[in-house]
Amino acid sequence: MLELTRTAGRAPAHQHERRDERRAGRRNGWLRGRRPLGIGLGLVAAAAATAVAVATVGSGGAAPAQRSAPGPREMVLAAAVQAERQADGRYLVTHVRNCHAEPVKARTGDYIVQPCYENWRWRARDRANESAVWTRDLPARPQTPQDEALWKRAGSPRTFPYSQDPKALPNLYRTTPTPWKEDRSDRNENSDRYFLPLTGRSLTAEELRNLPTDPKELEKLLTPRPPKGVVMDRRASMTPTGPGQKIVQATLAVSDLPLPPKVWAAFIRMLTDTPGVRAVGRVTDPIGRPGVALEAPRTAPASGGGTSMERAIFDPDTGVLLATVSTTVKRGTKEPAVYRPGTVENYEVIVKSEWTDSRPSRPASD
């Protein structure tokens, strides 16, 4: 019973309305692709520009005016081009880290800790019923230097309660990690089909391989469907709004799928073309890797009008999704007071994602 409650505690109830879709299936959040052989985007662009200049001067013409650097949107679309050039294999192996902000009450001042857990998974490309998952908890740590100072002032506790029910779960989060453990209930859990969270759809391996590469057609398939029995007017009034909702829903819908490279490229283009979603150019992900990003705001009525900025970060050389990040813009009236603007409410990092033709076994010990 404690283990079941512990899993639920990883996604606090006070963030439920804001992250309902993200949490619904994010336990298995992975993505696809591998770094290509050859040179990266920057070198390709430099080589092309040099070739144009040499050809023009050699033919007697004047050297062309220096080309302006690509804008943020062009950077993201270039990542989509790289995505469709990737090769896949028989199995997709992914290592994913999920972290969220957990408020801690203390007499010396409330602060935030950041519990994180990881999952390592392999899944067959052509057989939906062949997969396995291992999970582990990472040490919970104060989120910022300010939080660390308050944690030390509180006596540097080694365990932290579940904020929604601290009496029942006073030591849910810990500063010590746990070892990798296979979740046997998830082995081959999808029977013979791949499920698309929120959409009400499931796909065979063949259908997955034949998903549309046209962004608009792909968007139709990834559009959420309401669960059976849900009253639509109430659901509509409680559903988060804003273009950031599309980032959350879309990334969740494909988070557990070994998508073909061309389909993944279409997914990036689909998000890039979503009204209200803007490209922000070069950024770094939560573990310091360079990327290019799309972002948009998302407001959750059920949280008291809290608004977050939802960001998706892609590897410019492969198009792989590196991370999704949700950051507080305006705290909702029903959210903890320690949720200041700029607080990272939750993030998911794809630490590693690679295809292989050899059947994987288990994560390496570290």
N, C-alpha and C positions, 0 to 999 in steps of 0.2 A: 504493500500500500504506500509506503514511504517513497518507493522508487517512482510509482505512478505520479504521486503528488510532486515529487522533485522535478520530473519532466515538465509538468504543468507550470511549476514555479519559474521556469526559465523564461517564460513570457508573462510578465505580471499582468494581473487583471486590470490594473489602472491604465494600462496601455492597450487594452483589448480593442476598444473602438478605433483607435488610431492605426493599429497594426493587425487588424483581424485577418485580412486576407494573407498578409505576409507570413503570419505565424501559422495559419491553417495547414500549410504543407511545407514550411521552411525547414523542418527537421532534416529533409533530404535535399538541401539546396546545393546544386552542383552545376557546373557548366563545361562547355565543350571546347575542343580545339587544341592545337599544340603549336609551339613556336616554329615558324617555317625555316627551312634551310635557305641560305642566301642572305642578302643584305636587307636592312630595315627600311622603313618609309623615308627617313631623313636622307639616307644615302642614295636611295632611288631618285628622290626629287633633285638632289644635288647633281647626280650624274646626268639626269635628263636636261637640267638647265645648262650644264656645261656643254653637252652635245649640241644643243640649239645654238649657243653662242659661237662655238667653233665653226659649225656649218655655215652660219650667216657671214661671219668674218671671212672665211675661206672663199666664199663665193663673190666677194667684193662688196657685199652690202654692209651697212652700218650695224654695229652690235645693237641688239634690241635693248630696250629699257629694262632695268632690273625688275624681275617679277616680284610682286608683293608676296609676303608670307601667307600661307593658307589660313583662313579664318577658322574659328572653332567648329562651325558646321562642317566645313571641308575636312577637318581633321577626323571627325567622327565618321563621315562617309568614307574616308580613306581607310579607316579601320574595317569598315564593312567589306571593302574590296579585298583587304587582306584575309578576312574571315572566309570568303568563298574560295580562296586559294589553298586552304588547309586540306590536309589528308586525314581521313579517319582510319579506324582499325576495327578489330573484332570486339574490343572491350574498352569502355570508358572508365578511367580511374580518377576519382576526385577526392580532394581533401578540403573541407570547408570549415570555417570558424564562424560561430554566431556569438555575438556579445550584445548585452543590453544594459541600460542604466537602471540601477536599483537604488531607490532612496533608503537611507538609514537614519533613524531618529536617534539623537544622542543629547544628553543634557548640556554638553559642551558645544553643541552646534550640529545641525543636520548636515549630512554629506551624501555623496553618491559613490557607490562601488560599482564595478563592472564585472559581473559574472560572465564567463565565456565557456562554451562547450564546443567540441569539434566532432565532426563525423568524417569517416574515411569509407569510401564506397566504391565498389566496382559494379558495372552493369553491362550486360551483353547488348550489342547493337541490334542483333537480328532475332533475339529471343527475349521477350519481355519478362519471362518467368525465370531468368537467370541473373541473380544479383545477390549482394551481401553488404551489410553495413556494420561498422564498428564505431563506437562513440567513446568519448572521455570528457571529463570536466577539466578545465584549466583553472589555475589559481584566481580567485576573485581579488581584484585590486582596486584601490581608489582611482577614480577616473582622471582627475586633474591634480596638479600640485596643490591647489586650494583644498581639494577633497582629502588629499594625503595629509595635509597639515591638520585638518579637523579630525581625521582618523587617529592620528598620533595623539592629539589632545584628548581623544576619547579613550586612550589606553591601548591603542593598536590591537583591537580585538581580532581574533583569528577565525571567527564565524560571524555570519550575518543572518538576520531573520528575513523571512518572506514578508515583504511590506504589507501585503493584503491580509495576512493572518499570522502575525508575529508570535502569538501565544502557541498556536498549534505547530508552527515550524520556526522555532527560534534559531536554529543552526542550519538552515537550508544551504546557504552558500559558504564556502570555505576558502581559506588562503592556501590550501594544499590541493594538489591535483589528484586525479584518479587515473589508473592505467586504462589502456584501450580494452574495451569489452565488446564482444560481438553481440548484437541484438538479434537473437535467433528468430524472433517474431517477424523480422523484416527480411529474412532470407527468402528469396523468390516470392516476395509478398504480392506481386502484382498479377499472379496467375499468368494468363497469356496475353495481357493487354497493358498498354501504358496509359496512365490516367493524367488528364490535364486539370489541375486544381482550379476550382471556381467555375469552370466552363460546363461541367456536367457531361463532358465527352471523354471517351476512352478510345485508344487507337491500337491496332495491331502493329507489329513491327513493319509490315509492308506499307501500311497507311502512314506510319511515321516517316518512312523513307521517301514517301511521295507527297509530303506536305507542300503546299504552294510556295514558290519562290517570289511571287508577286506580293509586295508588302500589304496591299489593300486586301487581297484574298486571305492572306495569313491573319490579318487583323480580325476578319470575320470569324475565323475558327477560334481565336483566343478571347473573344468577347465573353465575359462572365454570364452565366445563367443563374437565376435565383433558385435556391434549393426548393424541393417540393414542400408544399405546405406553408411556405413563408408568405405572410400578408404583404403585398407589394407596397402599399402606401406607407406602412411602418418601416419596411426595409429601406425605401427610398429616403425617408426622413432621417434615418440613422446612418446611411452610407456616407463615408468620407467623400468630399467633393474636391474639385480642382484637378488640373492635369497631372499632378503628382500621383494621383490615384491610379492613373494609367500605368505609370512606371511600376508601382507596387504590384498591380494585378498582372501585368504582362510578364514581369520577371518571375513572379511566382508560377504563372501558368507553364513556363518552360523550364523551371528550375530543376526538374527531375528527368529531363528528357535528353537522350543522346542525339541531338538534332544533326542532320547532315549539314556540312559547311555552307552550302548555298542557301539553305533555309535559315541558318543562323544569321547570315548576311542580310537576308530579307527582314529578319526580326530587328536588327539594328536600324535599318532604313525605316521600318515602320515606326519605331519609337522616335527617330529623328524628325519624321514628318508629322508627328502628333501635335495638333494646335496647343500652344501654351508651354510645350516642352522646349527648352532652349539648350543649345550647346554652350559649354563653358571653357572649351579648350583644354590646355594642359593642366593636370592636377596630379596629386599623389593619393594613393589609396590608404586605408588605415594602417597598413604595415609598410608604407613608404615606397611602394612601387609606382613608377610613372604611368600615367594613363591619360585618356581623353574622356570627357564626361558629358552626360545629359542630365538636366535637373528640372524640377518643377515643384510648386507648392501644393500642399494637400491639407485640407481642413477637415477635422473630425467633429461633427456636431455633438456626438455623444460624450466627448471629452470636455465639453464646455467651450467649444470653439477654438480648441488648440490647433495651431498651424505648424506644420513641419515642412522642411525642404527635403524632397526625395531625390537622391542622386544615384545614377548608374554609371560606373566607371569601367571603361574598356581598355584592353591592351592595344596600343596603336599598331603593333607589329603583327598581331594575330586576330584581333577582333574579339578575343575571349573576354567574357565578363570577369573583371577582377574583383568588383565589390559593389554592393548597394549600401547606401548610408542614409539614415534618417536623422535630421538635425532640427532641434526646436527653433522656430522663428518667433512664435508667440505662444506662451503657456496657456493652456485651457484652464478654465475656472475649476475643473474637477481633477486637475493634475497636481502632483506634488510641487510645493513652493520652491524646492531646490532645482526644478527644471527651468533654468535660466535660458534666455536666448543664446544659442550656440552650443547647448548641451547636445551631445550625440546620444540620441535615445536608443538607437540600436544600429548595428551594422552586421553585414555578412560578407566575409572575405573568402574568395575561392583561392586558397593557398596554393593549390596545385590542381591541374586538370590536363590529363593526357590520354591519348589513345594508345592501345597496345594490341598486338595480335596474340600475345601469350595470356593464358587464363590467370588472372591475379589470385593472390592468396590472402594476405592480411597486411595491415600497416606495419612498417618497421618500428622497432622500439627506439626511443630517443630520450 
